[in-house]
């Protein structure tokens, strides 16, 4: 269970946002409730994002700055960071997006600098009639650090 709330602003390719990620642990003993925001006793983590879309390439810098982002028992904040570079292009009648993501230091994503994301996604508007089109997305993501693979399929209404 997860609830993510984002407040952001975008203008001329530049965007900035803050996201509150709330993760509900499966272990009942670890649950402290949604409205608990203590420094060490919360299930929230807050992330700041700064991004710029240059057209053919987009860059984003995402860092956890508050909440449950600690890398050791001493309470040292990890400032877990994810840096993404993506490119959009058209091929074969589809809209494509390729992304490479890294983490520059120890934190939530890895224990040192690592490539944590290789993604290829395709979107297409499926036209059912003159008045009804259904946007569809298929995405394959590979995390070289954890050796995990994820497939996402989605439609929008």
C-alpha positions in Angstrom: 0.0 0.0 0.0 1.3 3.4 -1.0 0.0 6.9 -1.3 2.1 9.5 -3.1 1.1 13.2 -3.0 3.0 15.7 -5.2 3.0 19.5 -5.4 4.8 20.9 -8.3 5.3 23.8 -10.7 6.4 23.7 -14.3 7.2 26.4 -16.8 9.1 26.4 -20.2 10.7 23.0 -19.7 11.7 23.6 -16.0 9.9 21.9 -13.2 10.2 21.6 -9.5 8.2 19.5 -7.1 8.0 18.0 -3.6 6.5 14.5 -3.1 5.3 12.9 0.1 5.6 9.1 -0.2 3.7 7.2 2.4 4.5 3.5 2.5 2.3 1.2 4.7 4.5 -1.7 6.0 3.1 -5.2 6.1 4.4 -5.7 9.6 1.8 -4.4 12.0 4.4 -3.7 14.7 6.1 -1.2 12.4 2.9 0.7 11.6 2.8 4.2 13.2 -0.2 5.7 11.3 -0.6 8.1 8.4 -0.6 11.3 10.4 2.6 10.5 12.4 5.4 12.9 11.1 8.1 12.5 13.8 11.8 12.5 12.6 12.3 8.8 13.2 8.8 7.5 13.8 7.0 8.1 10.5 6.2 6.1 7.4 6.6 9.1 5.1 9.6 10.1 3.1 9.8 13.5 1.4 11.5 14.1 -2.0 12.5 17.2 -3.8 12.8 17.1 -7.6 14.3 19.6 -10.0 14.1 18.8 -13.7 14.6 20.4 -17.1 13.3 19.2 -20.5 15.7 20.3 -23.2 13.6 18.8 -26.0 15.4 15.8 -27.1 16.8 15.1 -23.6 15.4 15.6 -20.2 17.4 15.6 -16.9 16.0 15.2 -13.3 17.6 15.3 -9.9 15.5 13.7 -7.1 16.6 13.7 -3.4 14.9 12.5 -0.2 15.3 15.3 2.3 13.0 14.3 5.2 11.2 11.4 6.7 12.5 7.8 6.9 15.6 8.3 4.8 18.3 7.0 7.1 21.2 4.9 6.1 22.4 3.7 9.6 21.3 3.1 13.2 23.0 6.4 14.2 20.3 8.4 12.5 22.5 9.9 9.8 20.3 11.1 6.9 21.2 9.4 3.6 19.8 12.1 1.3 19.0 9.2 -1.1 19.3 10.6 -4.7 18.3 9.5 -8.1 19.5 11.2 -11.2 17.7 10.5 -14.5 18.5 11.2 -18.1 15.7 10.5 -20.6 15.2 10.8 -24.4 11.9 10.8 -26.2 11.5 9.8 -29.9 9.0 8.5 -32.4 9.5 5.1 -34.1 7.2 2.7 -35.9 4.1 4.8 -35.1 4.8 4.8 -31.4 6.0 7.5 -28.9 9.1 6.1 -27.2 11.0 7.1 -24.1 14.4 5.7 -23.0 15.8 6.5 -19.6 19.0 5.8 -17.7 19.1 6.5 -14.0 21.9 6.4 -11.4 22.3 6.9 -7.7 25.5 8.9 -6.9 26.1 7.6 -3.3 24.8 5.3 -0.6 21.2 5.6 0.2 17.8 4.0 -0.5 18.7 2.9 -4.1 22.1 1.3 -3.6 25.1 1.1 -1.2 27.3 3.2 -3.5 27.3 4.8 -7.0 25.2 2.5 -9.2 23.1 2.4 -12.3 19.7 1.7 -10.9 17.4 2.1 -13.9 17.4 1.3 -17.6 13.9 1.9 -19.0 12.2 1.7 -22.4 8.6 2.7 -22.7 6.2 3.0 -25.6 2.9 4.8 -25.8 0.2 4.8 -28.4 -3.3 6.3 -28.7 -5.7 3.5 -29.6 -8.5 5.0 -31.6 -11.9 3.2 -31.2 -14.0 5.9 -32.9 -13.9 9.6 -33.9 -14.8 10.6 -30.4 -13.1 7.9 -28.2 -9.3 7.3 -28.0 -7.6 5.2 -25.3 -4.0 6.1 -24.5 -1.9 3.0 -23.7 1.6 2.6 -22.2 3.9 -0.4 -22.1 7.2 -0.1 -20.1 10.1 -2.4 -19.4 12.5 -1.4 -16.7 15.7 -3.2 -15.6 17.7 -2.4 -12.5 21.3 -3.6 -13.1 22.2 -3.1 -9.4 19.5 -5.3 -8.0 19.1 -7.5 -11.1 15.3 -6.9 -11.0 13.1 -6.4 -14.0 9.7 -4.7 -14.1 6.9 -4.6 -16.7 4.3 -1.9 -16.6 1.2 -1.7 -18.7 -1.4 1.1 -18.3 -4.3 2.9 -19.9 -5.7 6.3 -19.3 -9.2 7.5 -19.3 
